[in-house]
Amino acid sequence: MQDLTTPPAPPIILTPQVACSPDTDMDVLWHIALHLPELRKWIVANPQADAAILEFISQAGGPGVKPALEVLLESLETEAPR
């Protein structure tokens, strides 16, 4: 794992599209989660986001994080087998 205290090497421009893309490396997602609270809600929409990063985001918060997590949890409830 790379040093998460430094930004990713250029030319990556950190945008909502990068945060929610399943192709984005987990090191980049962790950098966003740690340093860009305004993009955390978009990581919640990333299908590659694991429990650890979602837990961090839920604890750290940020603009729009709570509603994003609510939508995720509701979608998991409706997809769960009965």
C-alpha positions as CSV (number, residue, x, y, z in Angstrom):
1,M,0.0,0.0,0.0
2,Q,1.3,3.4,-0.9
3,D,1.7,6.4,1.5
4,L,-1.8,7.8,1.8
5,T,-0.6,11.1,3.1
6,T,0.4,12.2,-0.4
7,P,-1.9,12.7,-3.4
8,P,-1.8,10.3,-6.2
9,A,0.7,11.0,-9.0
10,P,-0.6,13.2,-11.8
11,P,-2.4,13.1,-14.2
12,I,-5.2,11.8,-11.9
13,I,-7.8,14.6,-11.3
14,L,-9.9,13.6,-8.4
15,T,-13.5,13.9,-9.4
16,P,-16.9,12.2,-8.5
17,Q,-16.4,10.0,-11.6
18,V,-13.0,8.8,-10.2
19,A,-14.5,8.2,-6.7
20,C,-17.3,6.0,-8.0
21,S,-15.5,4.2,-10.8
22,P,-15.0,0.5,-10.1
23,D,-11.7,0.9,-12.0
24,T,-10.2,3.3,-9.5
25,D,-7.4,1.7,-7.4
26,M,-8.2,1.3,-3.7
27,D,-5.1,3.4,-2.8
28,V,-6.7,6.3,-4.6
29,L,-10.1,5.7,-3.0
30,W,-8.4,5.8,0.4
31,H,-6.7,9.0,-0.4
32,I,-10.0,10.5,-1.4
33,A,-11.7,9.2,1.8
34,L,-8.9,10.6,4.0
35,H,-8.5,14.0,2.3
36,L,-11.5,15.0,0.3
37,P,-14.7,14.9,2.4
38,E,-16.7,16.4,-0.5
39,L,-16.0,13.2,-2.6
40,R,-16.7,10.6,0.1
41,K,-20.4,10.2,-0.8
42,W,-19.3,9.1,-4.3
43,I,-17.1,6.3,-2.9
44,V,-20.2,4.9,-1.3
45,A,-21.6,4.5,-4.8
46,N,-18.4,2.6,-5.9
47,P,-19.1,-1.2,-6.2
48,Q,-15.5,-1.9,-5.2
49,A,-15.8,0.0,-1.9
50,D,-15.2,-2.6,0.8
51,A,-16.5,-2.6,4.4
52,A,-13.3,-1.0,5.8
53,I,-13.6,2.1,3.6
54,L,-17.3,2.4,4.1
55,E,-16.9,2.2,7.8
56,F,-14.3,4.9,7.7
57,I,-16.6,7.1,5.6
58,S,-19.5,6.5,7.9
59,Q,-17.4,7.6,10.9
60,A,-15.7,10.5,9.2
61,G,-18.9,11.9,7.6
62,G,-18.9,14.7,5.0
63,P,-21.3,16.4,2.7
64,G,-24.0,14.0,1.5
65,V,-22.5,10.9,3.2
66,K,-25.4,10.1,5.4
67,P,-28.0,10.0,2.6
68,A,-25.6,8.1,0.4
69,L,-25.2,5.4,3.0
70,E,-28.9,5.3,3.6
71,V,-29.5,4.7,-0.1
72,L,-26.8,1.9,-0.1
73,L,-28.3,0.2,3.0
74,E,-31.8,0.4,1.6
75,S,-30.7,-1.1,-1.7
76,L,-29.0,-4.0,0.1
77,E,-32.2,-4.7,2.1
78,T,-34.3,-4.9,-1.1
79,E,-31.7,-7.2,-2.8
80,A,-31.3,-9.5,0.2
81,P,-32.9,-13.0,-0.3
82,R,-35.9,-13.6,1.8
